[in-house]
Amino acid sequence: MQSLCTIPADVQSLVLNYLNASDLVRLMLTSHAMNTSISSNKQLWAGYARHELTNCQRQLIPHRILKAFPDASALDVQTWVRHALSLDSNYASGAFTVHRIFSEATYSVTWLRLIRGRWCLVASSNLNESRLTLWDLSSVSDGPHPCAKIFLPGPIMDGQIDDASNTIRVAVTIGSSDTYVQILSVGQVDGRPKINALRDIQGFAHTLSLRGSLVGVTCMNGDDAFPVLIEWTTGKVATLGPVSLAEGPTYHVSNKHLPCYAMSLWKEYVVLVLAEEIQVYERPNFTSFQQSRCASLISVHQLDFIQRQYVTAWVAEAHFVDLGLWDQAKFGLNQTSYSLPLHIFIRDNSGYIHPYSLTCSTDGIPTLTLSRLPCDQPKDVVRREFVDQIFVGSTGSKIFFRHSAVSPMPRMAIADIQAPISPPEYIVADSESPVIQNHRYIPVEHLPQLQFWSCTDFDDARGIFVTGNSRGELCVGRFVEENILSSASIVDSLPAVEGLPMERNRVQMKLPLYYEYANAVDQGQLPSPLFHAVTQSWGPVDGQPFTVPGWSSDWHRFQNIRRWIVPHLRWGGADIHFSYCGNDSHFTGDEAITTILRHTYNIFGEVHPILYCEDDHDIVIFRVGQRYHLYYWEPDCDEDNNAHALNVYAFTQTPQSSIGILKAHDYGRFRELQPCYSEPNIVSSGQELQINIYDEILHDAVFLGEEEGDMKWSVINGHIIMQGVRRVRLPGRTLAVNY
């Protein structure tokens, strides 16, 4: 009688196809012959991946870096499956390991990005030095280590990465005195990792997207009226707005300015997430025009969680997952007739998560449809109201939540994304089930202190995340053993580098002049070089005099000039000169105006005062680009005597036509701006509270040894470990904090 080991291979494969992965592994242990037969059966493991893995588990196979299927061995395919199963199990249990790879308190980590699950770009800086370091996170050669480094004249404020297999390009905003965007290439020469320069794009700032030769940004020449798309190889620009930049002032007289939170270059479209809606533009054909033009607006999709008349909710953060980048063909999933959607994950100001799916029909005239996806909101174990940042995994399979609460230590949670991304015949889960589900906390004891303006990137297919903070801490977390994926089965090496070598030695920082004189300003002085350098750009956009009776532009007599000379701070909330004591729209009167405008109204453009009211220096006319506003600061009668209420109005007429309104102080005829607090690298009220509580407890524990309330604590490597209840006294309030 023939045994399972001796029957023909094709018959044996038919039998083995009925077994699950656990059964296959147990069967491999029964004999050397079965081990060899199963391990060498490439089609068996590929079929298992195709038919037995759930849709979510298949996403956990890092498709973008896998060896081509015809070139892969049976062992390679087997390790792909084992990796996905192990990773799925560890995500469910929340089990991960942490490796602290860097800790240098004098450097603030401002931005980082994972590349192919093996490499990580980390931007760190202080007032004297800014550097971009490439880390190799693999354990192949003595564990994680820096392998390339460049120096820059200002801190990196934000950035985007485009990994196109044969090229890796990076677009970053450099926060020098005149912010600009720099395009870089990451790669290798003779096996040595390098970071080279491709192009500097002067006059642009705050990157939103990068794909090929196109980079999207928020600001052009200090104007954030509309986002723009740049062909960085030629310098050609396309405005992504209903009208051109030249027509922007007239447009915004009667239309609300909507800040842009995210941009995606998807198919032949450019998709924008704005404060209250999603706009879709035709991707510009830069070969058909000379220098600058306005892109064609195709469709506008109102966000259904926003009430148009009384806006109480707005976009605070948005992320895209382009499912077209996920190569299902690795295991024979034919998607030639299936158009994959673009998934959009939005967090609103209250911590609710709103997932959407943007699809494009291919029948006849292309039609774009935005659909709301069902979603379980964080609740019970994970509290929604404290979600202040989200991190969507690279494949859109998992999502991280960072939580702030009345506690000195933020928390992190993870949830599953069960979005339908495969053709209907391969969808396992019920399409009506929630897209985001199974929220659970993960331990943060060994992570960098998240309340100190942490930045995180997450590759859910490799099971790795990297977190850094403004106190110079950097660590790597892994949800799966690195060696499960055989090195021969993946292609995670760097491509050939492009461009010219950059400065490998320290370069002198070129920060705004304010940083040189900030200490003098704090002491009530106003050095002449700083005064003249800052005020020379103040005034109307055309430079022509603008006079209103009772208003002045004599900045020498301006009593509040110290609050207006502070530029947009290059390190956001982590900046040593940052001051923000506000709660919603109530402030102490000491904050820099640029900080308030960016945090409260999401204004990224450069702020230029024009006139101040001679009778009340808390009333100021200013412009951002070509948009004119009125700033009105007054004591809040409903609060304590030190609180102030801020009102910012947009002009509803041209400045010359508004002279009568200004003379009569009839500001109600202007349009009041809607606050939209959102900027995670500035500060949230919860984050500010956390830092105050943390610093007070750390001070007492280290210097006073005091214990107040039913509490026990210890401080280990700067981390507070505590249990019990602590009563914390902050200015104007006392809080009971539970642990």
C-alpha positions in Angstrom: 0.0 0.0 0.0 1.3 3.4 -0.9 1.8 6.0 1.8 1.4 9.8 1.6 5.1 10.0 1.0 5.1 7.7 -2.0 2.0 8.7 -3.9 2.6 10.8 -7.1 3.4 14.4 -6.4 0.3 15.8 -8.2 -1.9 13.5 -6.1 0.0 14.4 -2.9 -0.5 18.2 -3.7 -4.3 17.6 -4.0 -4.4 16.0 -0.5 -2.2 18.6 1.1 -4.3 21.4 -0.3 -7.0 20.4 2.2 -4.7 21.1 5.2 -4.3 24.4 7.0 -0.9 25.8 7.8 -0.7 24.3 11.3 -1.5 20.9 9.9 1.2 21.3 7.3 3.8 22.2 9.8 2.9 19.2 12.0 3.0 16.9 9.0 6.5 18.3 8.1 7.7 17.1 11.5 6.6 13.5 10.9 9.5 12.5 8.6 12.3 13.9 6.5 10.5 12.9 3.3 7.4 14.8 4.2 9.4 17.8 5.3 11.2 17.9 2.0 8.1 17.3 0.0 6.1 20.1 1.6 8.9 22.6 1.9 9.8 22.2 -1.8 6.1 22.5 -3.0 6.1 26.2 -4.1 2.6 26.0 -5.6 1.2 24.5 -2.3 2.3 27.5 -0.3 1.3 30.0 -3.0 -2.2 28.4 -3.1 -2.4 28.5 0.7 -1.6 32.2 0.6 -4.2 32.8 -2.1 -7.0 30.8 -0.6 -6.5 30.3 3.1 -5.0 33.5 4.4 -7.6 36.1 5.2 -7.6 39.4 3.3 -6.0 41.1 6.2 -3.3 38.4 6.6 -2.5 38.7 2.9 -1.8 42.4 3.4 0.8 41.5 6.0 3.0 40.0 3.3 5.3 42.8 2.3 4.5 42.6 -1.4 6.4 45.7 -2.5 9.8 44.2 -1.6 9.2 40.5 -2.4 11.3 38.8 -4.9 9.5 38.2 -8.2 7.3 35.0 -7.8 8.9 33.1 -10.7 12.3 33.7 -9.1 11.2 32.8 -5.6 11.9 29.3 -4.2 9.4 27.3 -2.3 11.2 28.2 1.0 10.8 31.8 0.1 7.1 31.5 -0.4 6.8 29.5 2.8 8.6 32.2 4.8 6.2 34.8 3.4 3.2 32.8 4.7 4.9 32.2 8.1 5.7 35.9 8.4 2.1 36.9 7.8 0.7 34.4 10.3 3.2 35.3 13.0 2.7 39.0 12.5 -1.1 38.6 12.6 -0.9 36.7 15.8 1.3 39.3 17.5 -0.8 42.2 16.3 -3.8 40.5 18.0 -1.9 40.1 21.3 -0.1 43.4 21.1 3.2 41.7 21.6 6.3 43.6 20.4 9.9 44.2 21.2 11.6 47.6 21.5 15.2 48.5 20.8 16.4 52.0 21.8 18.9 53.0 19.1 19.6 56.6 19.9 19.3 59.1 22.8 20.9 62.5 22.6 18.9 65.1 24.6 20.4 68.1 22.8 18.9 67.1 19.5 15.2 67.2 18.6 13.9 64.5 16.3 11.6 66.5 13.9 10.8 64.0 11.2 11.4 60.3 10.3 10.3 57.8 7.6 10.8 54.1 7.1 12.1 52.8 3.8 11.4 49.2 2.7 11.0 48.2 6.4 14.8 48.1 6.7 16.0 51.7 6.5 14.9 54.8 8.2 15.6 58.5 7.6 15.8 60.5 10.8 16.0 64.3 10.9 17.4 65.7 14.1 18.5 69.3 15.0 19.1 72.0 17.5 20.0 75.7 17.2 23.5 74.9 16.1 23.2 71.9 13.8 20.7 70.1 11.5 21.3 66.7 10.1 19.5 64.0 8.2 20.7 60.5 9.0 20.0 57.2 7.2 19.8 54.2 9.6 20.1 50.6 8.7 17.7 48.9 11.1 18.5 45.3 10.2 20.4 43.0 12.5 22.6 41.7 9.7 25.6 43.8 10.7 25.8 44.5 14.4 22.2 45.7 14.8 20.7 49.1 13.9 23.4 51.7 13.0 23.7 55.0 11.1 25.2 54.5 7.6 24.9 57.9 5.9 24.5 61.5 7.1 24.2 65.0 5.6 24.0 68.4 7.2 21.6 71.2 6.4 21.3 75.0 7.1 18.0 74.6 9.0 15.8 71.9 10.7 13.7 69.6 8.6 10.1 70.6 9.2 8.3 68.0 7.2 8.9 65.6 4.3 7.6 63.0 1.8 9.2 59.9 0.3 8.6 58.3 -3.1 9.9 54.8 -3.4 9.7 53.8 -7.1 11.7 50.6 -6.8 14.6 51.8 -9.0 14.8 55.2 -7.3 14.1 56.6 -3.8 13.5 60.3 -3.7 12.7 62.5 -0.7 11.2 66.0 -0.5 11.8 67.9 2.7 11.1 71.5 3.9 14.2 73.1 5.3 13.4 75.6 8.0 16.2 78.1 7.3 15.6 81.9 7.3 13.9 81.5 3.9 12.2 78.1 3.9 12.6 76.0 0.8 11.9 72.5 -0.4 14.9 70.2 -1.2 14.7 67.1 -3.3 17.1 64.3 -2.3 18.0 60.9 -3.5 18.6 57.9 -1.2 20.6 55.0 -2.6 24.0 53.4 -2.7 27.3 53.5 -4.6 29.3 50.3 -4.6 27.2 49.1 -1.6 27.8 52.2 0.5 24.5 54.1 1.4 24.4 57.7 0.2 22.1 60.7 0.4 22.5 63.1 -2.6 21.0 66.3 -3.7 18.8 66.6 -6.7 17.2 70.1 -6.6 16.5 73.0 -4.3 13.1 74.6 -4.9 13.3 78.1 -3.5 10.2 79.9 -2.3 8.1 76.8 -1.5 7.4 75.2 1.9 5.4 72.5 3.7 5.4 69.3 1.5 2.2 67.3 1.0 3.1 64.7 -1.6 5.8 63.4 -3.9 5.5 61.2 -6.9 8.1 61.0 -9.6 8.9 64.6 -10.9 5.9 66.1 -9.0 5.9 67.5 -5.5 2.9 69.1 -3.8 3.3 71.9 -1.2 1.1 74.2 0.9 2.9 77.5 0.4 4.4 79.4 -2.5 6.3 82.6 -1.7 4.7 82.7 1.8 1.1 82.4 0.4 -1.0 79.4 1.4 -4.1 80.5 -0.5 -4.1 77.3 -2.5 -1.8 74.3 -2.5 0.4 74.0 -5.6 1.9 71.1 -7.6 5.4 71.6 -8.9 7.3 69.8 -11.6 10.5 70.0 -9.7 12.7 69.0 -12.7 11.5 72.1 -14.7 10.2 74.5 -12.0 6.7 74.6 -13.6 3.8 75.2 -11.2 0.1 74.4 -11.2 -2.3 75.9 -8.7 -4.7 73.5 -7.1 -7.6 75.8 -6.6 -10.9 77.0 -8.2 -9.1 80.1 -9.5 -5.5 81.0 -10.1 -3.3 82.6 -7.4 -3.6 86.0 -9.1 -7.4 85.7 -8.8 -7.1 84.4 -5.2 -7.7 87.7 -3.4 -10.9 88.4 -5.2 -12.1 84.7 -4.7 -11.4 84.8 -0.9 -13.3 88.0 -0.4 -16.5 86.0 -0.8 -15.3 82.5 -0.2 -13.8 80.9 2.9 -10.2 79.9 2.8 -9.9 76.1 3.4 -6.6 74.8 4.7 -5.2 71.7 2.9 -4.3 68.7 5.2 -3.3 66.1 2.7 -2.6 65.5 -1.0 -2.4 62.3 -3.1 -1.3 61.8 -6.7 -3.7 59.0 -7.6 -4.2 57.6 -11.1 -4.5 60.7 -13.4 -5.9 62.8 -10.5 -4.7 65.0 -7.7 -6.8 64.5 -4.5 -6.9 67.1 -1.8 -8.3 66.8 1.7 -9.4 70.3 2.8 -10.9 71.5 6.1 -14.5 70.7 5.1 -14.3 68.9 1.7 -12.4 66.7 -0.7 -11.4 68.2 -4.0 -10.3 66.2 -7.0 -8.3 67.8 -9.8 -7.1 66.5 -13.2 -3.4 65.9 -12.9 -1.8 68.7 -14.9 0.1 68.0 -18.1 3.1 70.1 -17.6 4.3 69.7 -21.2 1.4 71.7 -22.4 2.0 75.0 -20.7 5.0 77.2 -20.1 5.3 78.2 -16.5 2.2 78.5 -14.3 -1.5 77.6 -14.6 -4.5 76.5 -12.7 -5.3 72.8 -12.6 -8.8 71.7 -13.7 -11.2 71.0 -10.9 -13.1 67.8 -11.6 -15.3 67.2 -8.5 -15.9 68.4 -5.0 -17.1 66.0 -2.3 -18.5 67.4 0.9 -17.6 65.6 4.1 -20.8 64.3 5.7 -19.6 64.7 9.3 -19.3 68.5 8.9 -22.4 70.7 9.3 -22.2 73.5 6.7 -24.1 76.2 8.7 -22.7 75.7 12.2 -19.3 74.1 11.9 -18.6 72.2 15.1 -16.4 69.5 13.6 -13.6 69.8 11.1 -10.7 67.8 9.6 -7.7 67.7 12.0 -5.6 65.1 10.2 -5.8 63.0 7.0 -4.0 60.0 5.5 -4.2 58.2 2.2 -3.7 54.5 1.4 -3.3 53.9 -2.4 -4.3 50.3 -2.7 -3.1 50.2 -6.3 0.4 50.0 -4.9 -0.4 46.6 -3.4 0.6 43.9 -5.9 -1.9 41.2 -5.5 -0.6 39.4 -8.6 2.2 37.8 -6.4 -0.1 34.9 -5.7 -2.2 35.0 -8.9 -4.9 37.4 -7.8 -5.9 38.7 -11.2 -6.9 42.4 -10.8 -6.8 43.4 -14.5 -10.5 44.1 -14.5 -10.7 45.5 -10.9 -10.1 49.1 -10.1 -8.7 49.5 -6.6 -9.9 52.4 -4.6 -8.1 55.2 -2.8 -8.7 54.9 0.9 -8.8 58.1 3.0 -8.6 58.1 6.8 -9.7 61.4 8.5 -9.5 62.3 12.2 -11.7 65.1 13.2 -11.2 67.6 16.0 -13.1 65.4 18.5 -11.0 62.3 17.9 -13.6 60.5 15.7 -12.1 58.5 12.7 -13.9 58.8 9.4 -12.7 56.3 6.7 -13.7 57.0 3.1 -13.2 55.2 -0.2 -12.7 57.1 -3.5 -13.4 55.0 -6.6 -13.3 55.7 -10.3 -15.7 53.9 -12.6 -14.2 52.9 -15.9 -17.5 52.4 -17.8 -17.8 55.2 -20.3 -17.1 58.6 -18.8 -14.9 58.2 -15.7 -17.0 59.0 -12.6 -15.5 59.6 -9.2 -17.5 58.4 -6.1 -16.7 59.1 -2.5 -18.2 56.5 -0.1 -18.3 56.6 3.7 -17.0 53.3 5.2 -18.5 51.8 8.4 -16.1 52.2 11.4 -16.0 51.3 15.0 -15.0 54.3 17.0 -12.6 54.0 19.9 -14.6 53.4 23.0 -14.7 51.6 26.3 -11.1 50.3 26.6 -9.7 52.9 24.2 -11.1 56.4 24.8 -11.9 58.3 21.7 -11.9 61.8 23.2 -8.1 61.7 23.7 -7.0 60.6 20.3 -4.8 63.4 19.0 -2.8 61.7 16.2 -3.2 58.6 14.0 -0.6 56.7 12.0 -1.9 54.5 9.2 0.4 51.5 8.3 2.0 51.5 4.9 -0.4 48.9 3.5 -3.5 50.2 5.3 -3.9 47.0 7.3 -3.3 48.5 10.8 -3.6 51.9 12.4 -1.9 53.4 15.4 -3.6 55.9 17.7 -1.7 58.3 20.0 -3.8 59.3 23.0 -3.4 62.3 25.3 -5.2 62.4 28.6 -5.0 63.9 32.1 -1.9 61.8 32.8 1.8 62.5 32.4 2.2 59.7 29.9 0.3 59.4 26.7 -0.8 56.0 25.5 -0.8 54.2 22.1 -3.5 51.9 20.7 -3.7 49.8 17.6 -6.7 48.7 15.6 -7.3 46.5 12.5 -8.3 47.9 9.1 -10.6 45.5 7.4 -11.3 47.4 4.2 -12.4 45.4 1.2 -9.5 45.7 -1.3 -9.7 42.5 -3.3 -12.0 41.4 -6.1 -15.3 40.2 -4.7 -14.4 36.5 -5.1 -11.5 36.9 -2.7 -13.2 39.0 0.0 -13.4 36.9 3.2 -15.1 39.3 5.6 -18.6 40.7 5.4 -18.4 44.0 3.4 -20.8 45.6 5.9 -18.5 44.9 8.9 -16.7 47.9 10.4 -13.6 48.9 8.5 -11.7 49.9 11.7 -12.2 47.5 14.5 -10.6 45.7 17.5 -9.1 48.8 19.3 -6.6 47.8 22.0 -3.9 49.6 23.9 -0.2 48.6 23.5 2.4 49.1 26.2 4.5 52.3 25.9 6.8 51.9 28.9 9.9 51.4 26.7 9.0 53.9 24.0 10.3 57.5 23.8 8.2 59.8 25.9 5.3 60.5 23.5 4.1 63.8 24.9 7.3 65.5 23.8 6.3 66.0 20.2 6.9 62.5 19.1 6.9 61.4 15.4 6.2 57.9 14.3 6.3 55.9 11.1 4.8 52.4 10.8 5.3 49.6 8.2 2.5 47.2 9.1 3.6 44.6 6.5 7.1 44.3 8.0 5.8 44.7 11.5 8.1 47.5 12.4 7.6 51.0 13.7 10.0 53.8 14.6 9.4 56.6 17.1 11.4 59.6 18.0 10.7 62.8 20.1 11.9 66.3 20.8 14.2 65.1 23.6 16.4 63.2 21.2 15.1 59.7 21.9 14.7 57.2 19.0 13.6 53.6 19.2 12.5 50.7 16.9 9.6 48.4 17.7 9.0 45.1 16.1 5.9 43.0 16.1 7.6 40.0 14.5 11.0 38.3 14.5 13.1 39.8 11.8 14.6 36.5 10.7 11.3 34.9 9.8 11.5 36.4 6.4 14.5 34.9 4.7 16.8 37.6 3.4 16.9 35.8 0.0 13.1 36.2 -0.4 13.0 40.0 -0.3 14.6 42.8 -2.1 15.1 45.6 0.5 18.5 46.9 -0.6 18.9 50.4 -1.8 18.9 51.3 -5.5 21.7 53.3 -7.2 21.8 56.8 -5.9 21.1 59.8 -8.1 22.3 63.4 -8.0 25.3 65.1 -6.5 27.0 64.4 -3.2 26.0 66.7 -0.3 28.0 68.2 2.5 29.1 65.5 4.9 30.6 68.0 7.3 28.7 70.3 9.6 27.3 73.4 7.9 26.4 76.7 9.5 22.8 77.2 10.4 20.9 80.0 8.6 17.9 80.5 10.9 15.6 83.5 11.0 17.3 86.5 12.6 14.9 86.3 15.5 16.7 83.2 16.9 19.9 85.3 17.3 18.1 88.0 19.4 15.4 85.9 21.0 16.9 86.2 24.5 17.1 90.0 24.2 13.4 90.1 23.1 12.4 88.0 26.1 14.1 90.6 28.3 12.0 93.4 26.8 14.6 94.6 24.3 14.2 95.0 20.5 17.6 95.1 18.8 17.7 97.5 15.8 18.9 94.8 13.3 16.0 92.6 14.2 13.5 95.4 14.0 14.6 96.5 10.5 14.9 93.0 9.1 11.4 92.0 10.2 9.4 95.2 9.5 10.8 95.7 6.0 8.3 93.2 4.6 5.3 94.5 6.6 2.7 96.4 4.6 0.3 95.7 1.7 1.3 93.2 -0.9 1.9 95.8 -3.6 4.0 97.9 -1.3 1.8 101.0 -1.8 0.8 103.0 1.2 -2.5 102.1 2.8 -3.9 104.8 5.1 -6.9 104.8 7.4 -7.7 107.6 9.8 -7.0 106.4 13.4 -4.7 103.6 12.2 -0.9 103.6 12.0 2.1 101.8 10.5 4.6 103.5 12.8 6.1 100.2 14.1 8.4 102.1 16.5 5.3 103.0 18.5 3.6 99.7 18.3 3.2 98.4 21.8 2.7 94.7 20.8 5.6 94.4 18.4 7.3 91.7 20.5 4.3 89.4 19.7 4.4 90.1 16.0 8.1 89.8 15.2 8.3 86.1 16.0 8.4 84.0 12.8 6.7 80.7 12.3 8.8 78.7 14.8 11.0 76.2 13.0 10.6 73.4 15.6 6.9 73.9 16.3 5.9 73.1 19.8 9.3 71.7 20.6 10.9 75.1 19.9 12.7 76.6 22.9 10.9 79.9 22.2 7.5 78.3 21.9 4.8 79.7 24.2 1.2 78.5 24.0 -1.0 78.7 27.1 -4.3 78.8 25.3 -7.3 76.6 25.7 -9.5 76.7 22.7 -9.6 80.4 21.8 -8.6 81.8 25.2 -5.0 83.0 25.7 -2.9 84.8 28.2 -1.7 87.6 25.9 2.0 86.5 25.8 1.8 84.1 22.9 3.4 84.9 19.5 0.8 85.8 17.0 2.2 83.3 14.4 1.9 80.5 16.9 -1.8 81.4 17.5 -2.6 81.7 13.8 -0.9 78.5 12.9 -2.3 76.4 15.8 -5.8 77.9 16.0 -6.5 78.6 12.3 -4.0 76.4 10.5 -2.5 79.4 8.7 0.8 78.3 7.2 1.6 81.4 5.1 3.8 84.2 6.2 2.1 86.9 8.4 2.7 90.6 7.5 1.1 93.3 9.7 -0.2 96.4 7.8 -1.8 98.7 10.3 -2.7 98.8 14.0 -5.4 100.8 15.7 -3.9 103.8 17.4 -6.5 103.6 20.3 -6.1 99.9 20.8 -2.9 98.1 19.8 -4.6 94.8 20.2 -6.5 95.4 16.9 -4.2 94.8 13.9 -4.7 94.5 10.1 -2.5 91.9 8.6 -2.1 89.9 5.5 -1.1 86.3 4.6 0.0 86.3 1.0 -2.7 88.4 -0.7 -5.5 87.7 1.9 -6.3 90.5 4.3 -7.4 89.9 7.9 -8.3 91.8 11.0 -6.9 90.6 14.4 -9.0 91.6 17.4 -7.8 90.7 20.9 -10.0 91.5 23.9 -10.4 90.5 27.5 -12.9 87.6 28.0 -15.5 88.8 30.4 -16.7 85.2 31.0 -13.3 84.0 32.1 -10.8 85.1 34.7 -9.1 88.5 34.4 -6.0 87.1 32.7 -7.9 85.4 29.9 -8.3 86.9 26.5 -10.6 86.0 23.6 -9.3 86.2 20.1 -11.2 87.0 17.0 -9.7 86.9 13.5 -11.8 88.2 10.6 -11.3 87.9 6.9 -11.9 91.0 4.8 -15.1 90.7 2.7 -14.1 93.7 0.5 -10.9 95.0 -0.9 -8.8 97.0 1.6 -9.6 100.3 -0.1 -13.3 99.5 0.0 -13.0 98.6 3.7 -11.8 102.0 5.0 -15.3 103.0 6.1 -15.7 99.8 8.1 -12.3 100.3 9.8 -13.1 103.9 10.6 -16.4 102.9 12.2 -14.9 99.8 13.9 -17.8 97.9 12.5 -15.9 94.6 12.3 -19.0 92.5 12.3 -19.3 93.2 8.6 -16.2 91.1 8.1 -16.3 87.2 8.0 -15.1 85.6 11.3 -12.6 82.8 10.8 -13.5 79.4 12.1 -10.9 77.9 14.4 -9.6 74.5 13.3 -7.1 73.3 15.9 -5.1 70.4 14.4 -1.4 70.8 14.1 0.1 67.8 15.9 3.7 69.2 15.9 2.5 72.4 17.5 0.6 71.4 20.6 -2.8 70.2 21.8 -4.4 71.3 25.1 -4.1 67.7 26.4 -0.5 67.5 25.3 0.3 70.8 27.0 -1.4 69.6 30.2 0.6 66.3 30.0 3.9 68.1 29.8 3.0 70.4 32.8 2.0 67.4 34.9 5.0 65.4 33.9 7.5 68.1 34.7 5.9 68.9 38.1 5.9 65.2 39.1 9.4 64.7 37.8 10.6 67.8 39.7 9.0 66.6 43.0 10.2 63.0 42.6 13.8 64.0 41.8 14.3 67.1 43.9 11.8 67.1 46.7 11.0 63.5 47.2 7.5 64.6 48.1 4.4 62.3 47.9 1.0 63.9 47.8 -2.0 61.6 47.7 -2.2 57.9 47.6 0.7 57.4 45.2 4.0 55.6 44.8 6.4 56.5 42.0 9.9 56.0 40.8 11.9 57.7 38.0 13.9 55.4 35.8 15.9 56.9 32.9 13.7 59.9 32.9 10.5 57.9 32.8 7.9 58.2 35.5 6.7 54.8 36.8 3.7 55.4 39.2 0.6 53.9 40.8 -2.2 55.5 42.7 -3.7 58.9 42.7 -1.7 62.2 42.5 -3.1 65.7 43.0 -1.4 68.0 40.7 -1.4 71.8 41.1 -1.2 73.8 37.9 -1.8 77.6 37.5 -5.4 78.2 38.3 -6.4 74.5 38.8 -5.8 71.4 40.8 -6.2 68.0 39.2 -6.5 64.4 40.6 -4.6 62.1 38.3 -5.3 58.4 38.4 -2.7 55.7 37.4 
